[in-house]
Amino acid sequence: MNSETPQDPRRCGAKNGQGQPCRNYPVPGARRCKFHGGASLAGPSHPSFKHGRYSKFLPERLRDRMAAAMADPDLLNLSAEVALIDVRVQELLEKLDTGEAPRLWSELGTITDRLERAERARDAQAFAKLLDELVETIRRGSAAAAAWSEVANLLDRRRKIVDAEGKRQARMKAFVKVDEAMAVIAVVADSVNRHVIDPVARRAISEDLAAVVNRPAAAESDDEG
């Protein structure tokens, strides 16, 4: 009488009180019905949930933050990181004068000429003052070079993050398509179970649906690559 039950992936399937597979439908998003744990809290929502490999090492004050981060649906979204890098790059560029390098070289040449004149005149006081100016000018040039180096590093990091975010969004789009397809298959399977009386036809349709669900996504992977 229950011969078709094992063939139906839409049934709960847990053993009931009589030792038979439960024929109730699972709770949406779960594998079991509400009588066999399908409605139980899972993941971070469960009171005894362990927050990953680092939970036992975290201070109490950080565990709630970690739980909130794990529950964040945008946890893997990298748009904020890209925006933060853009802000930093803009800040660095605003501090850098576009004519800084040529002016620095001109100043260094002028200071060098004045140093040579002070040396020939044996003016120790002027020589010491000009030497301080020379050191300060070199430091300004070094700071500008460091800023440009940081800009280059930030832009390279930005490129990598944008690439990673693009791949993440592509995977999310593929996931949404699969999720929508599974929802349609679930509706079709439920409709077949309710309206198709012939057990042979039901079994054949169920097998066809299972074949679609278990079909490898090699073609999609090749397209993405």
VOKOLLO-303261 format. One record per atom (N, C-alpha, C): residue number from 1; chain; atom name; x, y, z. Coordinates in nm, 2 decimals. Example, Ala and Ser with C-alpha at 12.3 -4.5 7.8 and 13.67 -1.06 7.14 Angstrom:
<rs>
- num cadena atomo px py pz
- 1 A N 1.32 -0.57 0.78
- 1 A CA 1.23 -0.45 0.78
- 1 A C 1.32 -0.33 0.78
- 2 A N 1.28 -0.22 0.71
- 2 A CA 1.37 -0.11 0.71
- 2 A C 1.29 0.00 0.79
</rs>
This chain:
<rs>
- num cadena atomo px py pz
- 1 A N 0.08 -0.12 0.00
- 1 A CA 0.00 0.00 0.00
- 1 A C 0.09 0.13 0.00
- 2 A N 0.20 0.12 0.06
- 2 A CA 0.29 0.23 0.07
- 2 A C 0.41 0.21 -0.03
- 3 A N 0.39 0.13 -0.13
- 3 A CA 0.50 0.09 -0.22
- 3 A C 0.55 0.21 -0.29
- 4 A N 0.47 0.32 -0.32
- 4 A CA 0.52 0.43 -0.39
- 4 A C 0.59 0.53 -0.30
- 5 A N 0.57 0.52 -0.17
- 5 A CA 0.63 0.62 -0.08
- 5 A C 0.78 0.64 -0.10
- 6 A N 0.86 0.53 -0.10
- 6 A CA 1.01 0.56 -0.12
- 6 A C 1.04 0.63 -0.25
- 7 A N 0.95 0.62 -0.35
- 7 A CA 0.98 0.68 -0.48
- 7 A C 0.95 0.83 -0.47
- 8 A N 0.88 0.88 -0.37
- 8 A CA 0.83 1.02 -0.37
- 8 A C 0.93 1.10 -0.28
- 9 A N 1.01 1.18 -0.34
- 9 A CA 1.10 1.27 -0.26
- 9 A C 1.04 1.38 -0.19
- 10 A N 0.90 1.40 -0.21
- 10 A CA 0.84 1.51 -0.15
- 10 A C 0.77 1.47 -0.02
- 11 A N 0.78 1.34 0.02
- 11 A CA 0.72 1.30 0.15
- 11 A C 0.83 1.31 0.26
- 12 A N 0.78 1.32 0.38
- 12 A CA 0.87 1.33 0.50
- 12 A C 0.96 1.21 0.51
- 13 A N 0.90 1.09 0.51
- 13 A CA 0.99 0.97 0.51
- 13 A C 1.04 0.92 0.64
- 14 A N 1.02 1.00 0.75
- 14 A CA 1.06 0.96 0.88
- 14 A C 0.97 0.85 0.93
- 15 A N 1.03 0.76 1.02
- 15 A CA 0.95 0.65 1.07
- 15 A C 0.85 0.70 1.17
- 16 A N 0.72 0.65 1.15
- 16 A CA 0.61 0.69 1.24
- 16 A C 0.60 0.59 1.35
- 17 A N 0.50 0.60 1.43
- 17 A CA 0.48 0.51 1.55
- 17 A C 0.46 0.37 1.51
- 18 A N 0.41 0.34 1.39
- 18 A CA 0.40 0.21 1.34
- 18 A C 0.52 0.15 1.27
- 19 A N 0.63 0.23 1.26
- 19 A CA 0.75 0.19 1.19
- 19 A C 0.74 0.21 1.04
- 20 A N 0.64 0.28 1.00
- 20 A CA 0.63 0.30 0.85
- 20 A C 0.68 0.44 0.82
- 21 A N 0.72 0.47 0.69
- 21 A CA 0.76 0.60 0.65
- 21 A C 0.65 0.70 0.66
- 22 A N 0.67 0.81 0.72
- 22 A CA 0.57 0.92 0.73
- 22 A C 0.53 0.97 0.59
- 23 A N 0.41 0.99 0.56
- 23 A CA 0.36 1.03 0.43
- 23 A C 0.32 1.18 0.43
- 24 A N 0.34 1.25 0.54
- 24 A CA 0.31 1.39 0.54
- 24 A C 0.41 1.46 0.46
- 25 A N 0.37 1.59 0.41
- 25 A CA 0.47 1.67 0.33
- 25 A C 0.56 1.75 0.43
- 26 A N 0.68 1.76 0.39
- 26 A CA 0.78 1.84 0.47
- 26 A C 0.74 1.98 0.49
- 27 A N 0.79 2.04 0.60
- 27 A CA 0.78 2.19 0.62
- 27 A C 0.86 2.25 0.51
- 28 A N 0.81 2.36 0.45
- 28 A CA 0.88 2.43 0.34
- 28 A C 1.02 2.47 0.39
- 29 A N 1.12 2.43 0.31
- 29 A CA 1.26 2.46 0.34
- 29 A C 1.33 2.35 0.43
- 30 A N 1.25 2.25 0.47
- 30 A CA 1.30 2.14 0.55
- 30 A C 1.28 2.00 0.48
- 31 A N 1.34 1.90 0.54
- 31 A CA 1.33 1.77 0.48
- 31 A C 1.22 1.68 0.55
- 32 A N 1.18 1.73 0.67
- 32 A CA 1.08 1.65 0.75
- 32 A C 0.95 1.74 0.77
- 33 A N 0.84 1.67 0.81
- 33 A CA 0.72 1.74 0.84
- 33 A C 0.73 1.80 0.98
- 34 A N 0.62 1.87 1.02
- 34 A CA 0.62 1.94 1.14
- 34 A C 0.62 1.85 1.26
- 35 A N 0.58 1.72 1.24
- 35 A CA 0.57 1.62 1.35
- 35 A C 0.70 1.55 1.37
- 36 A N 0.80 1.57 1.27
- 36 A CA 0.92 1.50 1.28
- 36 A C 1.04 1.59 1.28
- 37 A N 1.03 1.71 1.33
- 37 A CA 1.14 1.80 1.35
- 37 A C 1.15 1.90 1.24
- 38 A N 1.06 1.90 1.14
- 38 A CA 1.08 2.00 1.03
- 38 A C 1.06 2.14 1.07
- 39 A N 0.99 2.17 1.18
- 39 A CA 0.97 2.30 1.22
- 39 A C 1.06 2.35 1.33
- 40 A N 1.16 2.26 1.37
- 40 A CA 1.25 2.29 1.47
- 40 A C 1.35 2.40 1.43
- 41 A N 1.39 2.48 1.52
- 41 A CA 1.49 2.59 1.49
- 41 A C 1.62 2.52 1.45
- 42 A N 1.69 2.59 1.36
- 42 A CA 1.82 2.53 1.31
- 42 A C 1.92 2.65 1.30
- 43 A N 2.04 2.61 1.29
- 43 A CA 2.15 2.71 1.27
- 43 A C 2.16 2.81 1.38
- 44 A N 2.19 2.94 1.36
- 44 A CA 2.20 3.04 1.46
- 44 A C 2.08 3.06 1.54
- 45 A N 1.96 3.02 1.49
- 45 A CA 1.84 3.04 1.56
- 45 A C 1.82 2.94 1.68
- 46 A N 1.89 2.83 1.67
- 46 A CA 1.88 2.73 1.78
- 46 A C 1.95 2.77 1.90
- 47 A N 1.89 2.76 2.02
- 47 A CA 1.96 2.80 2.15
- 47 A C 2.09 2.74 2.17
- 48 A N 2.11 2.62 2.12
- 48 A CA 2.24 2.55 2.15
- 48 A C 2.33 2.55 2.03
- 49 A N 2.31 2.64 1.94
- 49 A CA 2.39 2.65 1.82
- 49 A C 2.53 2.69 1.85
- 50 A N 2.63 2.62 1.79
- 50 A CA 2.77 2.66 1.81
- 50 A C 2.82 2.74 1.69
- 51 A N 2.87 2.86 1.72
- 51 A CA 2.91 2.95 1.62
- 51 A C 3.04 2.92 1.55
- 52 A N 3.05 2.80 1.49
- 52 A CA 3.17 2.78 1.42
- 52 A C 3.29 2.74 1.50
- 53 A N 3.40 2.73 1.43
- 53 A CA 3.53 2.68 1.48
- 53 A C 3.59 2.77 1.59
- 54 A N 3.55 2.90 1.59
- 54 A CA 3.62 2.99 1.68
- 54 A C 3.53 3.03 1.80
- 55 A N 3.41 2.97 1.81
- 55 A CA 3.32 3.02 1.91
- 55 A C 3.37 3.00 2.05
- 56 A N 3.44 2.89 2.08
- 56 A CA 3.49 2.86 2.21
- 56 A C 3.60 2.95 2.25
- 57 A N 3.67 3.01 2.16
- 57 A CA 3.78 3.10 2.19
- 57 A C 3.74 3.25 2.20
- 58 A N 3.61 3.28 2.16
- 58 A CA 3.57 3.42 2.16
- 58 A C 3.52 3.46 2.30
- 59 A N 3.55 3.59 2.34
- 59 A CA 3.49 3.64 2.46
- 59 A C 3.34 3.65 2.44
- 60 A N 3.27 3.65 2.56
- 60 A CA 3.13 3.66 2.56
- 60 A C 3.08 3.78 2.48
- 61 A N 3.14 3.89 2.49
- 61 A CA 3.09 4.02 2.43
- 61 A C 3.10 4.01 2.28
- 62 A N 3.18 3.92 2.22
- 62 A CA 3.20 3.91 2.08
- 62 A C 3.11 3.80 2.02
- 63 A N 3.05 3.71 2.10
- 63 A CA 2.98 3.60 2.04
- 63 A C 2.85 3.65 1.97
- 64 A N 2.78 3.75 2.04
- 64 A CA 2.66 3.80 1.98
- 64 A C 2.69 3.87 1.84
- 65 A N 2.81 3.94 1.84
- 65 A CA 2.84 4.01 1.71
- 65 A C 2.87 3.90 1.60
- 66 A N 2.94 3.79 1.64
- 66 A CA 2.97 3.69 1.55
- 66 A C 2.84 3.63 1.50
- 67 A N 2.74 3.60 1.59
- 67 A CA 2.61 3.55 1.55
- 67 A C 2.54 3.64 1.45
- 68 A N 2.55 3.77 1.48
- 68 A CA 2.48 3.87 1.39
- 68 A C 2.54 3.87 1.26
- 69 A N 2.68 3.86 1.26
- 69 A CA 2.75 3.86 1.13
- 69 A C 2.71 3.73 1.05
- 70 A N 2.70 3.62 1.11
- 70 A CA 2.67 3.50 1.04
- 70 A C 2.53 3.50 0.99
- 71 A N 2.44 3.57 1.06
- 71 A CA 2.30 3.58 1.01
- 71 A C 2.28 3.69 0.91
- 72 A N 2.38 3.77 0.88
- 72 A CA 2.37 3.88 0.79
- 72 A C 2.36 3.82 0.64
- 73 A N 2.25 3.85 0.57
- 73 A CA 2.24 3.79 0.44
- 73 A C 2.34 3.85 0.34
- 74 A N 2.39 3.97 0.37
- 74 A CA 2.49 4.04 0.29
- 74 A C 2.63 4.02 0.34
- 75 A N 2.66 3.91 0.42
- 75 A CA 2.79 3.90 0.48
- 75 A C 2.90 3.89 0.37
- 76 A N 2.87 3.82 0.26
- 76 A CA 2.97 3.81 0.15
- 76 A C 2.97 3.92 0.05
- 77 A N 2.88 4.02 0.07
- 77 A CA 2.88 4.13 -0.02
- 77 A C 3.00 4.22 0.00
- 78 A N 3.08 4.24 -0.11
- 78 A CA 3.20 4.32 -0.09
- 78 A C 3.19 4.46 -0.14
- 79 A N 3.07 4.51 -0.17
- 79 A CA 3.05 4.65 -0.22
- 79 A C 3.10 4.75 -0.12
- 80 A N 3.08 4.72 0.01
- 80 A CA 3.12 4.82 0.12
- 80 A C 3.27 4.83 0.12
- 81 A N 3.34 4.72 0.10
- 81 A CA 3.49 4.72 0.09
- 81 A C 3.54 4.81 -0.03
- 82 A N 3.47 4.79 -0.14
- 82 A CA 3.51 4.87 -0.26
- 82 A C 3.49 5.02 -0.23
- 83 A N 3.38 5.05 -0.17
- 83 A CA 3.35 5.19 -0.14
- 83 A C 3.45 5.25 -0.05
- 84 A N 3.49 5.17 0.05
- 84 A CA 3.59 5.22 0.15
- 84 A C 3.72 5.24 0.09
- 85 A N 3.76 5.16 0.00
- 85 A CA 3.89 5.18 -0.08
- 85 A C 3.88 5.31 -0.16
- 86 A N 3.76 5.33 -0.23
- 86 A CA 3.75 5.45 -0.31
- 86 A C 3.76 5.57 -0.23
- 87 A N 3.70 5.57 -0.11
- 87 A CA 3.71 5.69 -0.02
- 87 A C 3.86 5.71 0.02
- 88 A N 3.93 5.61 0.05
- 88 A CA 4.07 5.63 0.09
- 88 A C 4.15 5.68 -0.03
- 89 A N 4.13 5.63 -0.15
- 89 A CA 4.20 5.67 -0.26
- 89 A C 4.17 5.82 -0.29
- 90 A N 4.05 5.86 -0.28
- 90 A CA 4.01 6.00 -0.30
- 90 A C 4.07 6.09 -0.20
- 91 A N 4.08 6.04 -0.07
- 91 A CA 4.14 6.12 0.03
- 91 A C 4.29 6.14 0.00
- 92 A N 4.36 6.04 -0.04
- 92 A CA 4.50 6.05 -0.08
- 92 A C 4.53 6.14 -0.19
- 93 A N 4.44 6.13 -0.30
- 93 A CA 4.46 6.21 -0.41
- 93 A C 4.43 6.36 -0.38
- 94 A N 4.34 6.39 -0.29
- 94 A CA 4.31 6.52 -0.26
- 94 A C 4.43 6.59 -0.19
- 95 A N 4.51 6.51 -0.11
- 95 A CA 4.62 6.56 -0.04
- 95 A C 4.74 6.58 -0.13
- 96 A N 4.74 6.51 -0.24
- 96 A CA 4.86 6.52 -0.34
- 96 A C 4.83 6.63 -0.44
- 97 A N 4.93 6.72 -0.44
- 97 A CA 4.92 6.83 -0.54
- 97 A C 4.97 6.77 -0.68
- 98 A N 4.90 6.79 -0.78
- 98 A CA 4.94 6.73 -0.91
- 98 A C 5.07 6.78 -0.96
- 99 A N 5.11 6.90 -0.91
- 99 A CA 5.24 6.96 -0.95
- 99 A C 5.35 6.94 -0.85
- 100 A N 5.33 6.85 -0.76
- 100 A CA 5.42 6.83 -0.64
- 100 A C 5.56 6.79 -0.69
- 101 A N 5.57 6.69 -0.77
- 101 A CA 5.70 6.63 -0.81
- 101 A C 5.78 6.74 -0.89
- 102 A N 5.73 6.80 -0.99
- 102 A CA 5.82 6.90 -1.06
- 102 A C 5.86 7.02 -0.96
- 103 A N 5.77 7.06 -0.88
- 103 A CA 5.80 7.17 -0.79
- 103 A C 5.91 7.12 -0.69
- 104 A N 5.90 7.00 -0.64
- 104 A CA 6.00 6.95 -0.54
- 104 A C 6.14 6.95 -0.61
- 105 A N 6.15 6.90 -0.73
- 105 A CA 6.28 6.90 -0.80
- 105 A C 6.33 7.04 -0.82
- 106 A N 6.24 7.13 -0.85
- 106 A CA 6.29 7.27 -0.86
- 106 A C 6.34 7.33 -0.73
- 107 A N 6.27 7.30 -0.62
- 107 A CA 6.31 7.35 -0.49
- 107 A C 6.44 7.28 -0.45
- 108 A N 6.46 7.15 -0.48
- 108 A CA 6.58 7.09 -0.44
- 108 A C 6.70 7.15 -0.52
- 109 A N 6.68 7.18 -0.65
- 109 A CA 6.78 7.25 -0.72
- 109 A C 6.82 7.39 -0.67
- 110 A N 6.72 7.46 -0.63
- 110 A CA 6.74 7.60 -0.57
- 110 A C 6.81 7.59 -0.44
- 111 A N 6.77 7.50 -0.35
- 111 A CA 6.84 7.48 -0.22
- 111 A C 6.98 7.44 -0.24
- 112 A N 7.00 7.35 -0.34
- 112 A CA 7.14 7.30 -0.36
- 112 A C 7.23 7.42 -0.41
- 113 A N 7.18 7.50 -0.50
- 113 A CA 7.26 7.62 -0.54
- 113 A C 7.29 7.71 -0.42
- 114 A N 7.19 7.73 -0.34
- 114 A CA 7.21 7.82 -0.22
- 114 A C 7.31 7.76 -0.12
- 115 A N 7.30 7.63 -0.11
- 115 A CA 7.40 7.56 -0.02
- 115 A C 7.54 7.58 -0.07
- 116 A N 7.56 7.56 -0.20
- 116 A CA 7.69 7.58 -0.25
- 116 A C 7.74 7.72 -0.23
- 117 A N 7.66 7.82 -0.25
- 117 A CA 7.70 7.96 -0.22
- 117 A C 7.73 7.98 -0.08
- 118 A N 7.65 7.93 0.01
- 118 A CA 7.68 7.94 0.16
- 118 A C 7.81 7.88 0.20
- 119 A N 7.84 7.76 0.13
- 119 A CA 7.96 7.69 0.16
- 119 A C 8.08 7.77 0.11
- 120 A N 8.07 7.83 -0.01
- 120 A CA 8.18 7.92 -0.06
- 120 A C 8.20 8.04 0.03
- 121 A N 8.09 8.09 0.08
- 121 A CA 8.10 8.21 0.16
- 121 A C 8.13 8.18 0.31
- 122 A N 8.15 8.05 0.34
- 122 A CA 8.17 8.00 0.47
- 122 A C 8.07 8.06 0.57
- 123 A N 7.94 8.06 0.53
- 123 A CA 7.84 8.11 0.62
- 123 A C 7.77 7.99 0.68
- 124 A N 7.82 7.95 0.80
- 124 A CA 7.78 7.83 0.87
- 124 A C 7.63 7.84 0.91
- 125 A N 7.59 7.95 0.95
- 125 A CA 7.45 7.97 0.99
- 125 A C 7.35 7.95 0.88
- 126 A N 7.38 8.01 0.76
- 126 A CA 7.30 8.00 0.64
- 126 A C 7.30 7.85 0.59
- 127 A N 7.42 7.79 0.60
- 127 A CA 7.44 7.65 0.55
- 127 A C 7.35 7.56 0.63
- 128 A N 7.35 7.58 0.77
- 128 A CA 7.27 7.49 0.85
- 128 A C 7.12 7.51 0.83
- 129 A N 7.08 7.63 0.80
- 129 A CA 6.94 7.65 0.78
- 129 A C 6.90 7.59 0.65
- 130 A N 6.98 7.61 0.54
- 130 A CA 6.95 7.55 0.41
- 130 A C 6.95 7.40 0.42
- 131 A N 7.04 7.34 0.50
- 131 A CA 7.04 7.20 0.51
- 131 A C 6.91 7.14 0.57
- 132 A N 6.86 7.22 0.67
- 132 A CA 6.73 7.18 0.73
- 132 A C 6.62 7.18 0.62
- 133 A N 6.62 7.29 0.54
- 133 A CA 6.52 7.30 0.43
- 133 A C 6.54 7.18 0.33
- 134 A N 6.66 7.15 0.30
- 134 A CA 6.69 7.03 0.21
- 134 A C 6.62 6.90 0.26
- 135 A N 6.65 6.88 0.39
- 135 A CA 6.60 6.76 0.46
- 135 A C 6.44 6.76 0.45
- 136 A N 6.38 6.87 0.49
- 136 A CA 6.24 6.88 0.49
- 136 A C 6.18 6.86 0.35
- 137 A N 6.24 6.91 0.25
- 137 A CA 6.20 6.90 0.11
- 137 A C 6.20 6.75 0.07
- 138 A N 6.31 6.69 0.10
- 138 A CA 6.33 6.54 0.07
- 138 A C 6.22 6.46 0.14
- 139 A N 6.19 6.49 0.26
- 139 A CA 6.08 6.42 0.34
- 139 A C 5.95 6.44 0.27
- 140 A N 5.92 6.56 0.22
- 140 A CA 5.79 6.59 0.15
- 140 A C 5.79 6.50 0.03
- 141 A N 5.90 6.49 -0.05
- 141 A CA 5.90 6.40 -0.16
- 141 A C 5.88 6.26 -0.13
- 142 A N 5.94 6.22 -0.02
- 142 A CA 5.92 6.08 0.03
- 142 A C 5.78 6.05 0.07
- 143 A N 5.71 6.14 0.13
- 143 A CA 5.57 6.12 0.17
- 143 A C 5.48 6.11 0.05
- 144 A N 5.51 6.20 -0.05
- 144 A CA 5.43 6.19 -0.17
- 144 A C 5.45 6.06 -0.24
- 145 A N 5.57 6.01 -0.25
- 145 A CA 5.60 5.88 -0.31
- 145 A C 5.53 5.77 -0.24
- 146 A N 5.53 5.78 -0.10
- 146 A CA 5.46 5.68 -0.02
- 146 A C 5.31 5.68 -0.05
- 147 A N 5.25 5.80 -0.06
- 147 A CA 5.11 5.81 -0.09
- 147 A C 5.07 5.75 -0.22
- 148 A N 5.16 5.78 -0.33
- 148 A CA 5.13 5.72 -0.46
- 148 A C 5.14 5.57 -0.45
- 149 A N 5.24 5.52 -0.37
- 149 A CA 5.25 5.38 -0.36
- 149 A C 5.13 5.32 -0.30
- 150 A N 5.08 5.38 -0.19
- 150 A CA 4.95 5.33 -0.13
- 150 A C 4.84 5.34 -0.23
- 151 A N 4.83 5.44 -0.31
- 151 A CA 4.72 5.45 -0.41
- 151 A C 4.73 5.33 -0.50
- 152 A N 4.85 5.30 -0.55
- 152 A CA 4.87 5.19 -0.64
- 152 A C 4.83 5.06 -0.57
- 153 A N 4.86 5.04 -0.45
- 153 A CA 4.83 4.91 -0.38
- 153 A C 4.68 4.90 -0.36
- 154 A N 4.62 5.02 -0.32
- 154 A CA 4.47 5.02 -0.30
- 154 A C 4.40 4.99 -0.43
- 155 A N 4.44 5.04 -0.54
- 155 A CA 4.37 5.02 -0.67
- 155 A C 4.39 4.87 -0.71
- 156 A N 4.50 4.81 -0.68
- 156 A CA 4.52 4.67 -0.71
- 156 A C 4.43 4.58 -0.62
- 157 A N 4.42 4.62 -0.49
- 157 A CA 4.33 4.55 -0.40
- 157 A C 4.18 4.57 -0.45
- 158 A N 4.15 4.69 -0.49
- 158 A CA 4.01 4.72 -0.54
- 158 A C 3.98 4.63 -0.66
- 159 A N 4.08 4.62 -0.75
- 159 A CA 4.05 4.53 -0.87
- 159 A C 4.02 4.39 -0.83
- 160 A N 4.10 4.34 -0.73
- 160 A CA 4.08 4.20 -0.69
- 160 A C 3.94 4.18 -0.62
- 161 A N 3.90 4.28 -0.54
- 161 A CA 3.77 4.27 -0.47
- 161 A C 3.66 4.28 -0.57
- 162 A N 3.67 4.37 -0.67
- 162 A CA 3.57 4.39 -0.77
- 162 A C 3.55 4.26 -0.85
- 163 A N 3.66 4.19 -0.88
- 163 A CA 3.66 4.06 -0.95
- 163 A C 3.59 3.96 -0.86
- 164 A N 3.62 3.95 -0.73
- 164 A CA 3.56 3.86 -0.64
- 164 A C 3.41 3.88 -0.63
- 165 A N 3.37 4.01 -0.62
- 165 A CA 3.23 4.05 -0.61
- 165 A C 3.16 4.01 -0.73
- 166 A N 3.22 4.03 -0.85
- 166 A CA 3.15 3.99 -0.98
- 166 A C 3.12 3.85 -0.98
- 167 A N 3.22 3.77 -0.94
- 167 A CA 3.20 3.62 -0.94
- 167 A C 3.09 3.58 -0.84
- 168 A N 3.09 3.65 -0.72
- 168 A CA 2.99 3.62 -0.62
- 168 A C 2.85 3.65 -0.67
- 169 A N 2.84 3.76 -0.74
- 169 A CA 2.70 3.80 -0.79
- 169 A C 2.66 3.70 -0.90
- 170 A N 2.76 3.65 -0.98
- 170 A CA 2.72 3.55 -1.08
- 170 A C 2.68 3.42 -1.02
- 171 A N 2.75 3.38 -0.91
- 171 A CA 2.70 3.26 -0.84
- 171 A C 2.57 3.28 -0.78
- 172 A N 2.54 3.40 -0.73
- 172 A CA 2.41 3.42 -0.66
- 172 A C 2.30 3.42 -0.77
- 173 A N 2.32 3.47 -0.89
- 173 A CA 2.22 3.47 -0.99
- 173 A C 2.19 3.32 -1.03
- 174 A N 2.30 3.24 -1.04
- 174 A CA 2.28 3.10 -1.08
- 174 A C 2.21 3.03 -0.96
- 175 A N 2.24 3.06 -0.84
- 175 A CA 2.17 3.00 -0.73
- 175 A C 2.02 3.04 -0.73
- 176 A N 1.99 3.16 -0.76
- 176 A CA 1.85 3.20 -0.76
- 176 A C 1.77 3.13 -0.87
- 177 A N 1.84 3.11 -0.99
- 177 A CA 1.77 3.03 -1.09
- 177 A C 1.75 2.89 -1.05
- 178 A N 1.84 2.82 -0.98
- 178 A CA 1.82 2.69 -0.94
- 178 A C 1.72 2.68 -0.83
- 179 A N 1.72 2.78 -0.74
- 179 A CA 1.62 2.79 -0.63
- 179 A C 1.48 2.80 -0.69
- 180 A N 1.46 2.89 -0.79
- 180 A CA 1.33 2.90 -0.85
- 180 A C 1.29 2.77 -0.93
- 181 A N 1.38 2.71 -0.99
- 181 A CA 1.35 2.58 -1.06
- 181 A C 1.31 2.48 -0.96
- 182 A N 1.37 2.47 -0.85
- 182 A CA 1.34 2.37 -0.75
- 182 A C 1.20 2.40 -0.69
- 183 A N 1.16 2.53 -0.68
- 183 A CA 1.03 2.56 -0.63
- 183 A C 0.92 2.51 -0.73
- 184 A N 0.95 2.53 -0.86
- 184 A CA 0.86 2.49 -0.96
- 184 A C 0.84 2.34 -0.96
- 185 A N 0.96 2.27 -0.95
- 185 A CA 0.95 2.12 -0.95
- 185 A C 0.87 2.07 -0.83
- 186 A N 0.89 2.14 -0.71
- 186 A CA 0.81 2.10 -0.59
- 186 A C 0.67 2.12 -0.61
- 187 A N 0.62 2.23 -0.68
- 187 A CA 0.48 2.25 -0.71
- 187 A C 0.43 2.14 -0.80
- 188 A N 0.51 2.11 -0.91
- 188 A CA 0.47 2.01 -1.00
- 188 A C 0.45 1.87 -0.93
- 189 A N 0.55 1.84 -0.85
- 189 A CA 0.55 1.71 -0.78
- 189 A C 0.43 1.70 -0.69
- 190 A N 0.40 1.81 -0.62
- 190 A CA 0.28 1.81 -0.53
- 190 A C 0.15 1.80 -0.61
- 191 A N 0.15 1.87 -0.73
- 191 A CA 0.03 1.86 -0.81
- 191 A C 0.01 1.71 -0.87
- 192 A N 0.12 1.65 -0.90
- 192 A CA 0.11 1.51 -0.95
- 192 A C 0.06 1.42 -0.85
- 193 A N 0.11 1.44 -0.72
- 193 A CA 0.07 1.35 -0.61
- 193 A C -0.08 1.36 -0.58
- 194 A N -0.13 1.48 -0.61
- 194 A CA -0.27 1.51 -0.57
- 194 A C -0.37 1.47 -0.69
- 195 A N -0.32 1.48 -0.81
- 195 A CA -0.41 1.47 -0.92
- 195 A C -0.39 1.34 -1.01
- 196 A N -0.27 1.28 -1.01
- 196 A CA -0.25 1.16 -1.09
- 196 A C -0.28 1.04 -1.00
- 197 A N -0.37 0.96 -1.05
- 197 A CA -0.41 0.84 -0.97
- 197 A C -0.33 0.72 -1.00
- 198 A N -0.29 0.70 -1.12
- 198 A CA -0.22 0.59 -1.17
- 198 A C -0.08 0.58 -1.10
- 199 A N -0.05 0.48 -1.01
- 199 A CA 0.07 0.48 -0.94
- 199 A C 0.19 0.46 -1.04
- 200 A N 0.17 0.39 -1.15
- 200 A CA 0.28 0.37 -1.25
- 200 A C 0.32 0.51 -1.31
- 201 A N 0.22 0.58 -1.35
- 201 A CA 0.24 0.72 -1.40
- 201 A C 0.31 0.81 -1.30
- 202 A N 0.26 0.80 -1.18
- 202 A CA 0.31 0.89 -1.07
- 202 A C 0.46 0.85 -1.05
- 203 A N 0.49 0.72 -1.05
- 203 A CA 0.63 0.68 -1.03
- 203 A C 0.72 0.73 -1.14
- 204 A N 0.67 0.72 -1.26
- 204 A CA 0.75 0.76 -1.38
- 204 A C 0.77 0.91 -1.38
- 205 A N 0.67 0.99 -1.35
- 205 A CA 0.68 1.13 -1.34
- 205 A C 0.78 1.17 -1.23
- 206 A N 0.77 1.10 -1.11
- 206 A CA 0.86 1.13 -1.00
- 206 A C 1.00 1.10 -1.04
- 207 A N 1.03 0.99 -1.11
- 207 A CA 1.16 0.96 -1.15
- 207 A C 1.22 1.06 -1.25
- 208 A N 1.13 1.11 -1.34
- 208 A CA 1.17 1.22 -1.43
- 208 A C 1.21 1.34 -1.36
- 209 A N 1.13 1.38 -1.26
- 209 A CA 1.16 1.50 -1.18
- 209 A C 1.29 1.48 -1.10
- 210 A N 1.31 1.36 -1.05
- 210 A CA 1.43 1.34 -0.97
- 210 A C 1.55 1.35 -1.06
- 211 A N 1.54 1.30 -1.19
- 211 A CA 1.65 1.31 -1.28
- 211 A C 1.68 1.45 -1.32
- 212 A N 1.58 1.54 -1.32
- 212 A CA 1.61 1.68 -1.35
- 212 A C 1.68 1.74 -1.23
- 213 A N 1.64 1.71 -1.11
- 213 A CA 1.70 1.76 -0.99
- 213 A C 1.84 1.72 -0.98
- 214 A N 1.87 1.59 -1.01
- 214 A CA 2.01 1.54 -0.99
- 214 A C 2.10 1.56 -1.11
- 215 A N 2.05 1.63 -1.21
- 215 A CA 2.13 1.65 -1.33
- 215 A C 2.25 1.73 -1.30
- 216 A N 2.37 1.69 -1.34
- 216 A CA 2.49 1.77 -1.31
- 216 A C 2.49 1.90 -1.39
- 217 A N 2.54 2.01 -1.32
- 217 A CA 2.54 2.14 -1.38
- 217 A C 2.67 2.17 -1.46
- 218 A N 2.72 2.07 -1.53
- 218 A CA 2.85 2.09 -1.60
- 218 A C 2.84 2.19 -1.71
- 219 A N 2.73 2.19 -1.78
- 219 A CA 2.71 2.29 -1.89
- 219 A C 2.72 2.43 -1.83
- 220 A N 2.65 2.46 -1.72
- 220 A CA 2.65 2.59 -1.66
- 220 A C 2.79 2.63 -1.62
- 221 A N 2.87 2.53 -1.56
- 221 A CA 3.00 2.56 -1.51
- 221 A C 3.09 2.60 -1.63
- 222 A N 3.07 2.53 -1.74
- 222 A CA 3.16 2.56 -1.86
- 222 A C 3.13 2.70 -1.91
- 223 A N 3.00 2.74 -1.91
- 223 A CA 2.97 2.87 -1.95
- 223 A C 3.03 2.98 -1.87
- 224 A N 3.03 2.96 -1.73
- 224 A CA 3.08 3.05 -1.64
- 224 A C 3.23 3.06 -1.66
- 225 A N 3.30 2.95 -1.68
- 225 A CA 3.44 2.95 -1.69
- 225 A C 3.49 3.02 -1.82
</rs>
